[in-house]
Structures are given as structure tokens and as C-alpha cells.
Amino acid sequence: MIKVESYIHPLIEDFLNKTNLLSKFKEEDSPIHLLFPQIMENHITQFKNIFKDNFECNTRIYFAKKANPSKIFTQVALDNDIHIDVASENELLDVLEIGFEGSRIECTGPKSDSFLKLAIEKNCLISCDSINELIRIISIKKEHNLENSKTSILLRISNPRISYGNITLKDSRFGILIEDLDECYSLITQNSNSIELKGFHIHRSEVQRELKAEFIKEMITQVIKTREIGFNTTIINIGGAFSPLHHVKDIHSYRDYLNILSQKLQHNEHSENWRNDFYDLSLINNQVKGLQILKQKVYQGMFNKLSYFNEILNTNFNEHITISKILEELNITLCLEPGYNLLEQSGISIAKIIDVKKYKDNSYISSCNINSSNISSTFFESLCDPIYISSSDENLNNYNNINSSLPTKVIIKPQSNASKMYLFGNTCSEDDILMRRPIYIENNNNNNEPKIGDMIIFTNTGAYKSYFQDASPLMQKKSKYFKVTNIDTNNWEILEENDN
Ligand SMILES: Cc1ncc(COP(=O)(O)O)c(C=O)c1O
């Protein structure tokens, strides 16, 4: 019996202590996503302070809206004076409506002509994804008489050169090849009345600090080169993808879990996971392969932004100067586009059990009122245990007692008589699995049997998980999103997004 408890943000723990979720959502059949704007606000403050207190270079933060398109989080970005990164025309329209001015908006990713035209009209910064996009920007400006103001662009680099160990980067479908940059420079020079090259952009999914440092070095090199040929380049944008990690309360429990899983694999025993799954671990010459990747996916508590950026920015640019110092000396603004890291722990998602059946070895199969796309579990399957609330606790609980600490019955702390339960979604697909690992539950009244109406709460779903793949393929009830705020020390307010 193995438990891997999720880390729970203190604000969410406080909310859970003071809120009777069972009665609040008793009549609700939809997948429920609760969003906590105060947590995003805390992240913004942390990011700002880290750069203000530790580095002299100028920095600018763009919230990558794709991590969660809810107006709730966009409003937080607006109110906290950061910038925003949009990746579609509708995202752009949405942030304009909420009140962002073009000067605080960057447009990234592949773009349609109408997206480009709107971005040009609103004077947004455009991260140019290809030579063809650059040519399209130039011709849209000509065609629509938009040449009276200069459009600021970044060139997104696809294949930065790195000299770190013997790592070779995988090809990216995004951005412009280094070898094609000279062609871009000529095009921009020929159209210097209407296009202004502001700098460079690299967003790649590799999270390693050493590689992020290499990417920044590549962009500084390009800034130096372009200044020599006459451009006034002042921006480098390192994108996002800093640490899309699962947060566990105690890393040792997770390591123990992996050890047991490895031993089971080596001894040809059942993994306990659904269909004997081993999370891509494999056995080659009796050695377990793939453990390192699984280990790296999980972090104890919250991700440490300071140590991450310290290591990157204190890397040497050359033998004389660090990255942070050269950025300062050359007066280059370092831009970041965090999505995940501004929304870490900013949301939880609630599923209810709609059907239960007994399965082998005293275990249960529970189907929930959500499917795996409502919490993007095919993309970001939870490796940590969700919170379980037994429906029989509705009248017993004292969650409204502000002095209570989170009731232990809420967190899964399996005893030997706990029940094992597999969690599935509400579609007809065999693959609609919410978690491959079983969870162990205890409840006061039902002999530890799961029951219809019991709640399963997935943590850390604010970024991507609650939106990115959200779908109701069988016309099930659609997801509902709620803003949760701490209105005073004793009370939390829950408002449905449409009501805001
Ligand atoms: C261009 C760009 N910037 C920023 C991000 C945000 O990345 P993350 O949420 O991992 O920080 C993405 C994510 O896909 C992206 O494509």
C-alpha cells in the first residue's frame, strides 16, 4: 500500500478547512474547477522580487495566457502590472477587452493573417515565427495602409547553438533557423520604415537551467551581432517552461514508491497500477530504465524560483562576465513568459463518483463525473494522490470551524484496512483513466467502501490541466470554473466565473 500525498498550498489548505465542499457542490454534476487568483498574485510578487532583489538587469514578465484563458487570471496579470503573451486572435481580443494595451501584449506562435493584422493595428510586440510570417507582416501593412507606425518584432530562434556536454537539441517546429536569420535582417533593413527589430525570442520545452543559460547566451550573441549591423536590439525573451513539475508533500514517499515499483518490475510482480502499467519503466538486462525521468517529474513542496534563476543568470557568458552582468552592461531587457509557474497550485478540480463497482482483490472501480480531458490527465496525469472526501462526512464535518486543521480524513493516509480504488472518467473509452495508480481510501461510515457522491479533489490544476484539453465528447455536463477568494481571515467566497 503506497501513498504519495500531494503538496497542498497553505491558502488552499485554509480554504479546505473552512469550506464544506460537499454541501456547497451537492447539486452540482459538472466538473468543477476552483481558481485562486491570490496564489497567482503571490507568484507575480515572488518573480518581481527575485529579479529586483538579486539582479541588476531589466526584466519583464509576460503571463502566457495559454496556461489558463480564464478572465480571472488575465485580470490578475492586468492589475499586477505585468505583460501578457497571447497565442491566438481570440486570446488577443479577450485581453484587449479586459483592458490590456498593445504595448503590454506580445503575440506568439503561428498566426493567421487576421491575428497579425489585429496585432499590428494594436501595436503589439510580435514574436515572428518564420521568414514567411515576416513577409506576411510586411505585406499586410502595405495592403491595409498600416505603414505609418513601426511594428516591433522579435525573431524567434528555432535551433539555438549550445555548448553544454554532448547534448543535442531536438528539432522544434517553431521559430526561424539560425542560418536564416541573415535573410530576416536584410528583409527588415529593406522595410525599416515599417518594421523595427527589437530582439530575439527562444521558447523551448527543455527546462534544464544549463540549457536555458545557453539559450540566453545565443540571444545575447545575436543582439551583439545585430547592433554591429545597425539595429537597436534591446530585448531577449527566454519564453516559459521553467518547471512543469508535480508537487509532492514528501519527496521520500515518492522515491519509496518508485523503489517499490522498480522492485516489482524486477521481480515480475504486478505493479498494482491499472492494467499492470509501469509508467514507461522498462527492464533491460535486469536493470530498470526510465527511473531518472520519473524522478525528475516531481518536486517537494513549491518550486524554488530563486535558485533556478540564480543559477541561470550567474552562468558565465564568457570567461570575464556573467549573463546577468552582460545583460545589465548592454542594457538588454530579459523577458520571461511563464505560464505554469505563475499558476502553480492556483487551482483545484473536483470530481464526484457517479458509479462504483467491486473489482478483483477487494479493490473498486469508480467512475467519476469528469473525464480525463477535463483534467488533461492524458497530458499531465497526476502522479500524486488526490484528496478524498467521503460523502458520508457531509453532516459530520466541521470544516467551517476556523480553528480546525485540515481533517485527516480528507487526506488519504492509508491504514491496512483502507480500500483500493481505481479512478475512471465518464466516457466510453477504455483509456479514459484519471490515474493509473490506485488510491487508498478510508471513510468513517462505509467500511472504507467508496460511494456515489464521494469527492475526489485533484490539486495543482490551475495551469493547463483544467482547460487545455477540456472536452465533453459524450455531451456530458461541461466544466464550470469558479473564482475563490479569501475575503477576510475567516471567510472564503466562491463565485462562478460568469457571475464575475
Ligand atoms: C511561446 C510560449 N511561451 C510561453 C509558454 C509557457 O510555457 P510554461 O507554461 O511552461 O511556462 C509557452 C507554452 O507552450 C509557449 O508556447
Ligand as a Chemical Component Dictionary entry (heavy atoms), coordinates in Angstrom:
data_LIG
# 
_chem_comp.id                   LIG 
_chem_comp.type                 NON-POLYMER 
_chem_comp.pdbx_formal_charge   0 
_chem_comp.three_letter_code    LIG 
# 
loop_
_chem_comp_atom.comp_id 
_chem_comp_atom.atom_id 
_chem_comp_atom.alt_atom_id 
_chem_comp_atom.type_symbol 
_chem_comp_atom.charge 
_chem_comp_atom.model_Cartn_x 
_chem_comp_atom.model_Cartn_y 
_chem_comp_atom.model_Cartn_z 
_chem_comp_atom.pdbx_ordinal 
LIG C1 C1 C 0 5.794 30.762 -26.733 1  
LIG C2 C2 C 0 5.439 30.243 -25.385 2  
LIG N1 N1 N 0 5.747 30.986 -24.308 3  
LIG C3 C3 C 0 5.451 30.574 -23.054 4  
LIG C4 C4 C 0 4.828 29.359 -22.842 5  
LIG C5 C5 C 0 4.509 28.967 -21.422 6  
LIG O1 O1 O 0 5.219 27.858 -21.003 7  
LIG P1 P1 P 0 5.070 27.371 -19.473 8  
LIG O2 O2 O 0 3.638 27.349 -19.158 9  
LIG O3 O3 O 0 5.677 26.013 -19.465 10 
LIG O4 O4 O 0 5.828 28.337 -18.622 11 
LIG C6 C6 C 0 4.507 28.542 -23.931 12 
LIG C7 C7 C 0 3.882 27.233 -23.719 13 
LIG O5 O5 O 0 3.628 26.469 -24.591 14 
LIG C8 C8 C 0 4.810 28.998 -25.235 15 
LIG O6 O6 O 0 4.490 28.276 -26.313 16 
# 
loop_
_chem_comp_bond.comp_id 
_chem_comp_bond.atom_id_1 
_chem_comp_bond.atom_id_2 
_chem_comp_bond.value_order 
_chem_comp_bond.pdbx_ordinal 
LIG C1 C2 SING 1  
LIG C2 N1 SING 2  
LIG C2 C8 DOUB 3  
LIG N1 C3 DOUB 4  
LIG C3 C4 SING 5  
LIG C4 C5 SING 6  
LIG C4 C6 DOUB 7  
LIG C5 O1 SING 8  
LIG O1 P1 SING 9  
LIG P1 O2 DOUB 10 
LIG P1 O3 SING 11 
LIG P1 O4 SING 12 
LIG C6 C7 SING 13 
LIG C6 C8 SING 14 
LIG C7 O5 DOUB 15 
LIG C8 O6 SING 16 
# 
